[in-house]
Amino acid sequence: MTITVKFFASLREQVGIAETTLEATGPLSVSAVWQGATSGQPMPSNTLSAINMDYVSADELANDGDEVAFFPPVTGG
């Protein structure tokens, strides 16, 4: 199964890639997707994550064909 992984804004700079794909043998939690896509870098505690454009928690499962995106926290003024 294949999961598309995208990193936005400062997280893209932190991990050094904008997008990658991750191969897995079954569903993966969002935190496991982060670990697999970043070679084990710790995920910042305030990271927002989404599966197929819906915000989810780090323990939500991603399945074949899903897009998992990671965003830094959003602030406004």
mmCIF file of the N, C-alpha and C atoms, coordinates in Angstrom:
data_MODEL
# 
_entry.id   MODEL 
# 
loop_
_atom_site.group_PDB 
_atom_site.id 
_atom_site.type_symbol 
_atom_site.label_atom_id 
_atom_site.label_alt_id 
_atom_site.label_comp_id 
_atom_site.label_asym_id 
_atom_site.label_entity_id 
_atom_site.label_seq_id 
_atom_site.pdbx_PDB_ins_code 
_atom_site.Cartn_x 
_atom_site.Cartn_y 
_atom_site.Cartn_z 
_atom_site.occupancy 
_atom_site.B_iso_or_equiv 
_atom_site.pdbx_formal_charge 
_atom_site.auth_seq_id 
_atom_site.auth_comp_id 
_atom_site.auth_asym_id 
_atom_site.auth_atom_id 
_atom_site.pdbx_PDB_model_num 
ATOM 1   N N  . MET A 1 1  ? 0.833  -1.181 0.000  1.00 0.00 ? 1  MET A N  1 
ATOM 2   C CA . MET A 1 1  ? 0.000  0.000  0.000  1.00 0.00 ? 1  MET A CA 1 
ATOM 3   C C  . MET A 1 1  ? 0.872  1.236  0.000  1.00 0.00 ? 1  MET A C  1 
ATOM 4   N N  . THR A 1 2  ? 0.363  2.300  -0.569 1.00 0.00 ? 2  THR A N  1 
ATOM 5   C CA . THR A 1 2  ? 1.120  3.544  -0.715 1.00 0.00 ? 2  THR A CA 1 
ATOM 6   C C  . THR A 1 2  ? 0.367  4.698  -0.069 1.00 0.00 ? 2  THR A C  1 
ATOM 7   N N  . ILE A 1 3  ? 1.094  5.484  0.721  1.00 0.00 ? 3  ILE A N  1 
ATOM 8   C CA . ILE A 1 3  ? 0.556  6.678  1.368  1.00 0.00 ? 3  ILE A CA 1 
ATOM 9   C C  . ILE A 1 3  ? 1.377  7.868  0.895  1.00 0.00 ? 3  ILE A C  1 
ATOM 10  N N  . THR A 1 4  ? 0.707  8.909  0.415  1.00 0.00 ? 4  THR A N  1 
ATOM 11  C CA . THR A 1 4  ? 1.382  10.137 0.021  1.00 0.00 ? 4  THR A CA 1 
ATOM 12  C C  . THR A 1 4  ? 1.525  11.009 1.254  1.00 0.00 ? 4  THR A C  1 
ATOM 13  N N  . VAL A 1 5  ? 2.720  11.556 1.463  1.00 0.00 ? 5  VAL A N  1 
ATOM 14  C CA . VAL A 1 5  ? 3.002  12.369 2.648  1.00 0.00 ? 5  VAL A CA 1 
ATOM 15  C C  . VAL A 1 5  ? 3.463  13.747 2.188  1.00 0.00 ? 5  VAL A C  1 
ATOM 16  N N  . LYS A 1 6  ? 2.848  14.794 2.750  1.00 0.00 ? 6  LYS A N  1 
ATOM 17  C CA . LYS A 1 6  ? 3.203  16.168 2.402  1.00 0.00 ? 6  LYS A CA 1 
ATOM 18  C C  . LYS A 1 6  ? 3.546  16.954 3.663  1.00 0.00 ? 6  LYS A C  1 
ATOM 19  N N  . PHE A 1 7  ? 4.546  17.819 3.527  1.00 0.00 ? 7  PHE A N  1 
ATOM 20  C CA . PHE A 1 7  ? 4.978  18.695 4.618  1.00 0.00 ? 7  PHE A CA 1 
ATOM 21  C C  . PHE A 1 7  ? 4.839  20.139 4.158  1.00 0.00 ? 7  PHE A C  1 
ATOM 22  N N  . PHE A 1 8  ? 4.325  21.004 5.039  1.00 0.00 ? 8  PHE A N  1 
ATOM 23  C CA . PHE A 1 8  ? 4.073  22.389 4.680  1.00 0.00 ? 8  PHE A CA 1 
ATOM 24  C C  . PHE A 1 8  ? 4.851  23.353 5.567  1.00 0.00 ? 8  PHE A C  1 
ATOM 25  N N  . ALA A 1 9  ? 5.155  24.516 4.980  1.00 0.00 ? 9  ALA A N  1 
ATOM 26  C CA . ALA A 1 9  ? 5.768  25.660 5.662  1.00 0.00 ? 9  ALA A CA 1 
ATOM 27  C C  . ALA A 1 9  ? 7.054  25.262 6.391  1.00 0.00 ? 9  ALA A C  1 
ATOM 28  N N  . SER A 1 10 ? 7.186  25.628 7.647  1.00 0.00 ? 10 SER A N  1 
ATOM 29  C CA . SER A 1 10 ? 8.438  25.384 8.374  1.00 0.00 ? 10 SER A CA 1 
ATOM 30  C C  . SER A 1 10 ? 8.732  23.894 8.550  1.00 0.00 ? 10 SER A C  1 
ATOM 31  N N  . LEU A 1 11 ? 7.708  23.057 8.551  1.00 0.00 ? 11 LEU A N  1 
ATOM 32  C CA . LEU A 1 11 ? 7.967  21.613 8.661  1.00 0.00 ? 11 LEU A CA 1 
ATOM 33  C C  . LEU A 1 11 ? 8.664  21.094 7.410  1.00 0.00 ? 11 LEU A C  1 
ATOM 34  N N  . ARG A 1 12 ? 8.317  21.644 6.259  1.00 0.00 ? 12 ARG A N  1 
ATOM 35  C CA . ARG A 1 12 ? 8.987  21.264 5.004  1.00 0.00 ? 12 ARG A CA 1 
ATOM 36  C C  . ARG A 1 12 ? 10.471 21.596 5.114  1.00 0.00 ? 12 ARG A C  1 
ATOM 37  N N  . GLU A 1 13 ? 10.789 22.764 5.652  1.00 0.00 ? 13 GLU A N  1 
ATOM 38  C CA . GLU A 1 13 ? 12.184 23.157 5.833  1.00 0.00 ? 13 GLU A CA 1 
ATOM 39  C C  . GLU A 1 13 ? 12.879 22.266 6.863  1.00 0.00 ? 13 GLU A C  1 
ATOM 40  N N  . GLN A 1 14 ? 12.181 21.919 7.921  1.00 0.00 ? 14 GLN A N  1 
ATOM 41  C CA . GLN A 1 14 ? 12.758 21.103 8.992  1.00 0.00 ? 14 GLN A CA 1 
ATOM 42  C C  . GLN A 1 14 ? 13.130 19.701 8.501  1.00 0.00 ? 14 GLN A C  1 
ATOM 43  N N  . VAL A 1 15 ? 12.240 19.070 7.734  1.00 0.00 ? 15 VAL A N  1 
ATOM 44  C CA . VAL A 1 15 ? 12.507 17.695 7.292  1.00 0.00 ? 15 VAL A CA 1 
ATOM 45  C C  . VAL A 1 15 ? 13.234 17.636 5.954  1.00 0.00 ? 15 VAL A C  1 
ATOM 46  N N  . GLY A 1 16 ? 13.255 18.753 5.223  1.00 0.00 ? 16 GLY A N  1 
ATOM 47  C CA . GLY A 1 16 ? 14.014 18.819 3.985  1.00 0.00 ? 16 GLY A CA 1 
ATOM 48  C C  . GLY A 1 16 ? 13.322 18.283 2.749  1.00 0.00 ? 16 GLY A C  1 
ATOM 49  N N  . ILE A 1 17 ? 12.028 17.992 2.840  1.00 0.00 ? 17 ILE A N  1 
ATOM 50  C CA . ILE A 1 17 ? 11.265 17.530 1.676  1.00 0.00 ? 17 ILE A CA 1 
ATOM 51  C C  . ILE A 1 17 ? 9.864  18.123 1.721  1.00 0.00 ? 17 ILE A C  1 
ATOM 52  N N  . ALA A 1 18 ? 9.270  18.288 0.542  1.00 0.00 ? 18 ALA A N  1 
ATOM 53  C CA . ALA A 1 18 ? 7.899  18.790 0.476  1.00 0.00 ? 18 ALA A CA 1 
ATOM 54  C C  . ALA A 1 18 ? 6.908  17.644 0.385  1.00 0.00 ? 18 ALA A C  1 
ATOM 55  N N  . GLU A 1 19 ? 7.296  16.580 -0.317 1.00 0.00 ? 19 GLU A N  1 
ATOM 56  C CA . GLU A 1 19 ? 6.379  15.456 -0.533 1.00 0.00 ? 19 GLU A CA 1 
ATOM 57  C C  . GLU A 1 19 ? 7.170  14.176 -0.756 1.00 0.00 ? 19 GLU A C  1 
ATOM 58  N N  . THR A 1 20 ? 6.601  13.074 -0.303 1.00 0.00 ? 20 THR A N  1 
ATOM 59  C CA . THR A 1 20 ? 7.194  11.762 -0.509 1.00 0.00 ? 20 THR A CA 1 
ATOM 60  C C  . THR A 1 20 ? 6.083  10.722 -0.479 1.00 0.00 ? 20 THR A C  1 
ATOM 61  N N  . THR A 1 21 ? 6.413  9.510  -0.816 1.00 0.00 ? 21 THR A N  1 
ATOM 62  C CA . THR A 1 21 ? 5.459  8.412  -0.662 1.00 0.00 ? 21 THR A CA 1 
ATOM 63  C C  . THR A 1 21 ? 6.047  7.406  0.306  1.00 0.00 ? 21 THR A C  1 
ATOM 64  N N  . LEU A 1 22 ? 5.170  6.725  0.992  1.00 0.00 ? 22 LEU A N  1 
ATOM 65  C CA . LEU A 1 22 ? 5.569  5.745  1.986  1.00 0.00 ? 22 LEU A CA 1 
ATOM 66  C C  . LEU A 1 22 ? 4.876  4.435  1.654  1.00 0.00 ? 22 LEU A C  1 
ATOM 67  N N  . GLU A 1 23 ? 5.661  3.379  1.566  1.00 0.00 ? 23 GLU A N  1 
ATOM 68  C CA . GLU A 1 23 ? 5.116  2.046  1.316  1.00 0.00 ? 23 GLU A CA 1 
ATOM 69  C C  . GLU A 1 23 ? 4.915  1.347  2.655  1.00 0.00 ? 23 GLU A C  1 
ATOM 70  N N  . ALA A 1 24 ? 3.790  0.674  2.822  1.00 0.00 ? 24 ALA A N  1 
ATOM 71  C CA . ALA A 1 24 ? 3.486  -0.027 4.072  1.00 0.00 ? 24 ALA A CA 1 
ATOM 72  C C  . ALA A 1 24 ? 2.729  -1.309 3.752  1.00 0.00 ? 24 ALA A C  1 
ATOM 73  N N  . THR A 1 25 ? 2.721  -2.227 4.701  1.00 0.00 ? 25 THR A N  1 
ATOM 74  C CA . THR A 1 25 ? 2.013  -3.490 4.515  1.00 0.00 ? 25 THR A CA 1 
ATOM 75  C C  . THR A 1 25 ? 0.605  -3.457 5.077  1.00 0.00 ? 25 THR A C  1 
ATOM 76  N N  . GLY A 1 26 ? 0.262  -2.385 5.787  1.00 0.00 ? 26 GLY A N  1 
ATOM 77  C CA . GLY A 1 26 ? -1.074 -2.247 6.362  1.00 0.00 ? 26 GLY A CA 1 
ATOM 78  C C  . GLY A 1 26 ? -1.263 -0.822 6.831  1.00 0.00 ? 26 GLY A C  1 
ATOM 79  N N  . PRO A 1 27 ? -2.421 -0.515 7.416  1.00 0.00 ? 27 PRO A N  1 
ATOM 80  C CA . PRO A 1 27 ? -2.679 0.842  7.904  1.00 0.00 ? 27 PRO A CA 1 
ATOM 81  C C  . PRO A 1 27 ? -1.608 1.295  8.897  1.00 0.00 ? 27 PRO A C  1 
ATOM 82  N N  . LEU A 1 28 ? -1.285 2.577  8.855  1.00 0.00 ? 28 LEU A N  1 
ATOM 83  C CA . LEU A 1 28 ? -0.304 3.169  9.767  1.00 0.00 ? 28 LEU A CA 1 
ATOM 84  C C  . LEU A 1 28 ? -0.926 4.353  10.486 1.00 0.00 ? 28 LEU A C  1 
ATOM 85  N N  . SER A 1 29 ? -0.561 4.542  11.744 1.00 0.00 ? 29 SER A N  1 
ATOM 86  C CA . SER A 1 29 ? -0.998 5.741  12.456 1.00 0.00 ? 29 SER A CA 1 
ATOM 87  C C  . SER A 1 29 ? -0.290 6.944  11.849 1.00 0.00 ? 29 SER A C  1 
ATOM 88  N N  . VAL A 1 30 ? -0.881 8.106  12.026 1.00 0.00 ? 30 VAL A N  1 
ATOM 89  C CA . VAL A 1 30 ? -0.283 9.331  11.514 1.00 0.00 ? 30 VAL A CA 1 
ATOM 90  C C  . VAL A 1 30 ? 1.114  9.511  12.103 1.00 0.00 ? 30 VAL A C  1 
ATOM 91  N N  . SER A 1 31 ? 1.307  9.219  13.370 1.00 0.00 ? 31 SER A N  1 
ATOM 92  C CA . SER A 1 31 ? 2.633  9.353  13.970 1.00 0.00 ? 31 SER A CA 1 
ATOM 93  C C  . SER A 1 31 ? 3.620  8.366  13.342 1.00 0.00 ? 31 SER A C  1 
ATOM 94  N N  . ALA A 1 32 ? 3.178  7.167  12.988 1.00 0.00 ? 32 ALA A N  1 
ATOM 95  C CA . ALA A 1 32 ? 4.051  6.205  12.308 1.00 0.00 ? 32 ALA A CA 1 
ATOM 96  C C  . ALA A 1 32 ? 4.379  6.670  10.893 1.00 0.00 ? 32 ALA A C  1 
ATOM 97  N N  . VAL A 1 33 ? 3.429  7.328  10.235 1.00 0.00 ? 33 VAL A N  1 
ATOM 98  C CA . VAL A 1 33 ? 3.691  7.904  8.911  1.00 0.00 ? 33 VAL A CA 1 
ATOM 99  C C  . VAL A 1 33 ? 4.788  8.954  9.032  1.00 0.00 ? 33 VAL A C  1 
ATOM 100 N N  . TRP A 1 34 ? 4.673  9.832  10.033 1.00 0.00 ? 34 TRP A N  1 
ATOM 101 C CA . TRP A 1 34 ? 5.716  10.846 10.251 1.00 0.00 ? 34 TRP A CA 1 
ATOM 102 C C  . TRP A 1 34 ? 7.067  10.163 10.445 1.00 0.00 ? 34 TRP A C  1 
ATOM 103 N N  . GLN A 1 35 ? 7.123  9.186  11.327 1.00 0.00 ? 35 GLN A N  1 
ATOM 104 C CA . GLN A 1 35 ? 8.385  8.504  11.613 1.00 0.00 ? 35 GLN A CA 1 
ATOM 105 C C  . GLN A 1 35 ? 8.976  7.872  10.355 1.00 0.00 ? 35 GLN A C  1 
ATOM 106 N N  . GLY A 1 36 ? 8.141  7.221  9.561  1.00 0.00 ? 36 GLY A N  1 
ATOM 107 C CA . GLY A 1 36 ? 8.611  6.572  8.349  1.00 0.00 ? 36 GLY A CA 1 
ATOM 108 C C  . GLY A 1 36 ? 9.075  7.550  7.288  1.00 0.00 ? 36 GLY A C  1 
ATOM 109 N N  . ALA A 1 37 ? 8.397  8.678  7.182  1.00 0.00 ? 37 ALA A N  1 
ATOM 110 C CA . ALA A 1 37 ? 8.723  9.654  6.139  1.00 0.00 ? 37 ALA A CA 1 
ATOM 111 C C  . ALA A 1 37 ? 9.903  10.546 6.504  1.00 0.00 ? 37 ALA A C  1 
ATOM 112 N N  . THR A 1 38 ? 10.223 10.640 7.801  1.00 0.00 ? 38 THR A N  1 
ATOM 113 C CA . THR A 1 38 ? 11.296 11.541 8.242  1.00 0.00 ? 38 THR A CA 1 
ATOM 114 C C  . THR A 1 38 ? 12.510 10.796 8.780  1.00 0.00 ? 38 THR A C  1 
ATOM 115 N N  . SER A 1 39 ? 12.574 9.505  8.553  1.00 0.00 ? 39 SER A N  1 
ATOM 116 C CA . SER A 1 39 ? 13.698 8.689  9.052  1.00 0.00 ? 39 SER A CA 1 
ATOM 117 C C  . SER A 1 39 ? 13.832 8.781  10.567 1.00 0.00 ? 39 SER A C  1 
ATOM 118 N N  . GLY A 1 40 ? 12.693 8.841  11.247 1.00 0.00 ? 40 GLY A N  1 
ATOM 119 C CA . GLY A 1 40 ? 12.687 8.783  12.709 1.00 0.00 ? 40 GLY A CA 1 
ATOM 120 C C  . GLY A 1 40 ? 12.834 10.101 13.434 1.00 0.00 ? 40 GLY A C  1 
ATOM 121 N N  . GLN A 1 41 ? 12.790 11.242 12.728 1.00 0.00 ? 41 GLN A N  1 
ATOM 122 C CA . GLN A 1 41 ? 12.833 12.522 13.429 1.00 0.00 ? 41 GLN A CA 1 
ATOM 123 C C  . GLN A 1 41 ? 11.624 12.639 14.351 1.00 0.00 ? 41 GLN A C  1 
ATOM 124 N N  . PRO A 1 42 ? 11.801 13.229 15.528 1.00 0.00 ? 42 PRO A N  1 
ATOM 125 C CA . PRO A 1 42 ? 10.635 13.406 16.405 1.00 0.00 ? 42 PRO A CA 1 
ATOM 126 C C  . PRO A 1 42 ? 9.655  14.416 15.813 1.00 0.00 ? 42 PRO A C  1 
ATOM 127 N N  . MET A 1 43 ? 8.377  14.113 15.918 1.00 0.00 ? 43 MET A N  1 
ATOM 128 C CA . MET A 1 43 ? 7.350  15.027 15.430 1.00 0.00 ? 43 MET A CA 1 
ATOM 129 C C  . MET A 1 43 ? 7.123  16.102 16.490 1.00 0.00 ? 43 MET A C  1 
ATOM 130 N N  . PRO A 1 44 ? 7.233  17.389 16.131 1.00 0.00 ? 44 PRO A N  1 
ATOM 131 C CA . PRO A 1 44 ? 6.967  18.447 17.112 1.00 0.00 ? 44 PRO A CA 1 
ATOM 132 C C  . PRO A 1 44 ? 5.581  18.279 17.718 1.00 0.00 ? 44 PRO A C  1 
ATOM 133 N N  . SER A 1 45 ? 5.471  18.531 18.999 1.00 0.00 ? 45 SER A N  1 
ATOM 134 C CA . SER A 1 45 ? 4.221  18.272 19.720 1.00 0.00 ? 45 SER A CA 1 
ATOM 135 C C  . SER A 1 45 ? 3.052  19.117 19.233 1.00 0.00 ? 45 SER A C  1 
ATOM 136 N N  . ASN A 1 46 ? 3.311  20.250 18.627 1.00 0.00 ? 46 ASN A N  1 
ATOM 137 C CA . ASN A 1 46 ? 2.226  21.126 18.194 1.00 0.00 ? 46 ASN A CA 1 
ATOM 138 C C  . ASN A 1 46 ? 1.890  20.964 16.707 1.00 0.00 ? 46 ASN A C  1 
ATOM 139 N N  . THR A 1 47 ? 2.374  19.908 16.073 1.00 0.00 ? 47 THR A N  1 
ATOM 140 C CA . THR A 1 47 ? 2.133  19.680 14.653 1.00 0.00 ? 47 THR A CA 1 
ATOM 141 C C  . THR A 1 47 ? 0.666  19.326 14.400 1.00 0.00 ? 47 THR A C  1 
ATOM 142 N N  . LEU A 1 48 ? 0.088  19.954 13.387 1.00 0.00 ? 48 LEU A N  1 
ATOM 143 C CA . LEU A 1 48 ? -1.257 19.605 12.939 1.00 0.00 ? 48 LEU A CA 1 
ATOM 144 C C  . LEU A 1 48 ? -1.127 18.578 11.826 1.00 0.00 ? 48 LEU A C  1 
ATOM 145 N N  . SER A 1 49 ? -2.038 17.619 11.796 1.00 0.00 ? 49 SER A N  1 
ATOM 146 C CA . SER A 1 49 ? -1.984 16.593 10.760 1.00 0.00 ? 49 SER A CA 1 
ATOM 147 C C  . SER A 1 49 ? -3.371 16.395 10.164 1.00 0.00 ? 49 SER A C  1 
ATOM 148 N N  . ALA A 1 50 ? -3.370 15.963 8.905  1.00 0.00 ? 50 ALA A N  1 
ATOM 149 C CA . ALA A 1 50 ? -4.631 15.735 8.197  1.00 0.00 ? 50 ALA A CA 1 
ATOM 150 C C  . ALA A 1 50 ? -4.503 14.497 7.325  1.00 0.00 ? 50 ALA A C  1 
ATOM 151 N N  . ILE A 1 51 ? -5.598 13.778 7.202  1.00 0.00 ? 51 ILE A N  1 
ATOM 152 C CA . ILE A 1 51 ? -5.703 12.679 6.247  1.00 0.00 ? 51 ILE A CA 1 
ATOM 153 C C  . ILE A 1 51 ? -6.761 13.097 5.241  1.00 0.00 ? 51 ILE A C  1 
ATOM 154 N N  . ASN A 1 52 ? -6.369 13.142 3.981  1.00 0.00 ? 52 ASN A N  1 
ATOM 155 C CA . ASN A 1 52 ? -7.286 13.522 2.902  1.00 0.00 ? 52 ASN A CA 1 
ATOM 156 C C  . ASN A 1 52 ? -8.011 14.836 3.203  1.00 0.00 ? 52 ASN A C  1 
ATOM 157 N N  . MET A 1 53 ? -7.263 15.803 3.700  1.00 0.00 ? 53 MET A N  1 
ATOM 158 C CA . MET A 1 53 ? -7.717 17.172 3.981  1.00 0.00 ? 53 MET A CA 1 
ATOM 159 C C  . MET A 1 53 ? -8.648 17.301 5.182  1.00 0.00 ? 53 MET A C  1 
ATOM 160 N N  . ASP A 1 54 ? -8.749 16.277 6.014  1.00 0.00 ? 54 ASP A N  1 
ATOM 161 C CA . ASP A 1 54 ? -9.509 16.360 7.268  1.00 0.00 ? 54 ASP A CA 1 
ATOM 162 C C  . ASP A 1 54 ? -8.529 16.270 8.425  1.00 0.00 ? 54 ASP A C  1 
ATOM 163 N N  . TYR A 1 55 ? -8.572 17.261 9.330  1.00 0.00 ? 55 TYR A N  1 
ATOM 164 C CA . TYR A 1 55 ? -7.672 17.225 10.484 1.00 0.00 ? 55 TYR A CA 1 
ATOM 165 C C  . TYR A 1 55 ? -7.954 15.997 11.338 1.00 0.00 ? 55 TYR A C  1 
ATOM 166 N N  . VAL A 1 56 ? -6.867 15.364 11.803 1.00 0.00 ? 56 VAL A N  1 
ATOM 167 C CA . VAL A 1 56 ? -6.977 14.151 12.607 1.00 0.00 ? 56 VAL A CA 1 
ATOM 168 C C  . VAL A 1 56 ? -5.939 14.177 13.720 1.00 0.00 ? 56 VAL A C  1 
ATOM 169 N N  . SER A 1 57 ? -6.085 13.271 14.674 1.00 0.00 ? 57 SER A N  1 
ATOM 170 C CA . SER A 1 57 ? -5.099 13.123 15.740 1.00 0.00 ? 57 SER A CA 1 
ATOM 171 C C  . SER A 1 57 ? -3.964 12.225 15.263 1.00 0.00 ? 57 SER A C  1 
ATOM 172 N N  . ALA A 1 58 ? -2.887 12.210 16.012 1.00 0.00 ? 58 ALA A N  1 
ATOM 173 C CA . ALA A 1 58 ? -1.689 11.445 15.638 1.00 0.00 ? 58 ALA A CA 1 
ATOM 174 C C  . ALA A 1 58 ? -1.910 9.941  15.681 1.00 0.00 ? 58 ALA A C  1 
ATOM 175 N N  . ASP A 1 59 ? -2.965 9.478  16.339 1.00 0.00 ? 59 ASP A N  1 
ATOM 176 C CA . ASP A 1 59 ? -3.210 8.035  16.401 1.00 0.00 ? 59 ASP A CA 1 
ATOM 177 C C  . ASP A 1 59 ? -4.218 7.545  15.362 1.00 0.00 ? 59 ASP A C  1 
ATOM 178 N N  . GLU A 1 60 ? -4.733 8.465  14.535 1.00 0.00 ? 60 GLU A N  1 
ATOM 179 C CA . GLU A 1 60 ? -5.653 8.088  13.451 1.00 0.00 ? 60 GLU A CA 1 
ATOM 180 C C  . GLU A 1 60 ? -4.900 7.244  12.424 1.00 0.00 ? 60 GLU A C  1 
ATOM 181 N N  . LEU A 1 61 ? -5.590 6.281  11.807 1.00 0.00 ? 61 LEU A N  1 
ATOM 182 C CA . LEU A 1 61 ? -4.945 5.386  10.849 1.00 0.00 ? 61 LEU A CA 1 
ATOM 183 C C  . LEU A 1 61 ? -5.083 5.876  9.417  1.00 0.00 ? 61 LEU A C  1 
ATOM 184 N N  . ALA A 1 62 ? -3.958 5.819  8.687  1.00 0.00 ? 62 ALA A N  1 
ATOM 185 C CA . ALA A 1 62 ? -3.938 6.118  7.257  1.00 0.00 ? 62 ALA A CA 1 
ATOM 186 C C  . ALA A 1 62 ? -3.935 4.798  6.503  1.00 0.00 ? 62 ALA A C  1 
ATOM 187 N N  . ASN A 1 63 ? -4.665 4.765  5.397  1.00 0.00 ? 63 ASN A N  1 
ATOM 188 C CA . ASN A 1 63 ? -4.813 3.543  4.600  1.00 0.00 ? 63 ASN A CA 1 
ATOM 189 C C  . ASN A 1 63 ? -4.265 3.748  3.193  1.00 0.00 ? 63 ASN A C  1 
ATOM 190 N N  . ASP A 1 64 ? -4.300 2.689  2.415  1.00 0.00 ? 64 ASP A N  1 
ATOM 191 C CA . ASP A 1 64 ? -3.806 2.720  1.050  1.00 0.00 ? 64 ASP A CA 1 
ATOM 192 C C  . ASP A 1 64 ? -4.460 3.853  0.259  1.00 0.00 ? 64 ASP A C  1 
ATOM 193 N N  . GLY A 1 65 ? -3.625 4.641  -0.431 1.00 0.00 ? 65 GLY A N  1 
ATOM 194 C CA . GLY A 1 65 ? -4.117 5.734  -1.258 1.00 0.00 ? 65 GLY A CA 1 
ATOM 195 C C  . GLY A 1 65 ? -4.369 7.031  -0.529 1.00 0.00 ? 65 GLY A C  1 
ATOM 196 N N  . ASP A 1 66 ? -4.261 7.039  0.796  1.00 0.00 ? 66 ASP A N  1 
ATOM 197 C CA . ASP A 1 66 ? -4.496 8.262  1.561  1.00 0.00 ? 66 ASP A CA 1 
ATOM 198 C C  . ASP A 1 66 ? -3.367 9.262  1.379  1.00 0.00 ? 66 ASP A C  1 
ATOM 199 N N  . GLU A 1 67 ? -3.714 10.529 1.567  1.00 0.00 ? 67 GLU A N  1 
ATOM 200 C CA . GLU A 1 67 ? -2.725 11.597 1.616  1.00 0.00 ? 67 GLU A CA 1 
ATOM 201 C C  . GLU A 1 67 ? -2.667 12.104 3.051  1.00 0.00 ? 67 GLU A C  1 
ATOM 202 N N  . VAL A 1 68 ? -1.482 12.063 3.643  1.00 0.00 ? 68 VAL A N  1 
ATOM 203 C CA . VAL A 1 68 ? -1.282 12.559 5.001  1.00 0.00 ? 68 VAL A CA 1 
ATOM 204 C C  . VAL A 1 68 ? -0.459 13.833 4.903  1.00 0.00 ? 68 VAL A C  1 
ATOM 205 N N  . ALA A 1 69 ? -0.948 14.909 5.504  1.00 0.00 ? 69 ALA A N  1 
ATOM 206 C CA . ALA A 1 69 ? -0.263 16.196 5.458  1.00 0.00 ? 69 ALA A CA 1 
ATOM 207 C C  . ALA A 1 69 ? 0.052  16.672 6.870  1.00 0.00 ? 69 ALA A C  1 
ATOM 208 N N  . PHE A 1 70 ? 1.190  17.327 6.993  1.00 0.00 ? 70 PHE A N  1 
ATOM 209 C CA . PHE A 1 70 ? 1.641  17.864 8.273  1.00 0.00 ? 70 PHE A CA 1 
ATOM 210 C C  . PHE A 1 70 ? 1.842  19.368 8.140  1.00 0.00 ? 70 PHE A C  1 
ATOM 211 N N  . PHE A 1 71 ? 1.328  20.117 9.143  1.00 0.00 ? 71 PHE A N  1 
ATOM 212 C CA . PHE A 1 71 ? 1.357  21.569 9.134  1.00 0.00 ? 71 PHE A CA 1 
ATOM 213 C C  . PHE A 1 71 ? 1.883  22.075 10.476 1.00 0.00 ? 71 PHE A C  1 
ATOM 214 N N  . PRO A 1 72 ? 2.594  23.203 10.475 1.00 0.00 ? 72 PRO A N  1 
ATOM 215 C CA . PRO A 1 72 ? 2.918  23.827 11.753 1.00 0.00 ? 72 PRO A CA 1 
ATOM 216 C C  . PRO A 1 72 ? 1.648  24.473 12.304 1.00 0.00 ? 72 PRO A C  1 
ATOM 217 N N  . PRO A 1 73 ? 1.612  24.782 13.578 1.00 0.00 ? 73 PRO A N  1 
ATOM 218 C CA . PRO A 1 73 ? 0.406  25.419 14.129 1.00 0.00 ? 73 PRO A CA 1 
ATOM 219 C C  . PRO A 1 73 ? 0.126  26.740 13.422 1.00 0.00 ? 73 PRO A C  1 
ATOM 220 N N  . VAL A 1 74 ? -1.139 27.074 13.288 1.00 0.00 ? 74 VAL A N  1 
ATOM 221 C CA . VAL A 1 74 ? -1.563 28.287 12.609 1.00 0.00 ? 74 VAL A CA 1 
ATOM 222 C C  . VAL A 1 74 ? -1.805 29.366 13.650 1.00 0.00 ? 74 VAL A C  1 
ATOM 223 N N  . THR A 1 75 ? -1.272 30.545 13.377 1.00 0.00 ? 75 THR A N  1 
ATOM 224 C CA . THR A 1 75 ? -1.524 31.672 14.275 1.00 0.00 ? 75 THR A CA 1 
ATOM 225 C C  . THR A 1 75 ? -2.131 32.812 13.471 1.00 0.00 ? 75 THR A C  1 
ATOM 226 N N  . GLY A 1 76 ? -2.852 33.641 14.139 1.00 0.00 ? 76 GLY A N  1 
ATOM 227 C CA . GLY A 1 76 ? -3.494 34.764 13.465 1.00 0.00 ? 76 GLY A CA 1 
ATOM 228 C C  . GLY A 1 76 ? -3.204 36.056 14.186 1.00 0.00 ? 76 GLY A C  1 
ATOM 229 N N  . GLY A 1 77 ? -3.606 37.113 13.588 1.00 0.00 ? 77 GLY A N  1 
ATOM 230 C CA . GLY A 1 77 ? -3.308 38.391 14.196 1.00 0.00 ? 77 GLY A CA 1 
ATOM 231 C C  . GLY A 1 77 ? -4.482 39.306 14.211 1.00 0.00 ? 77 GLY A C  1 
# 
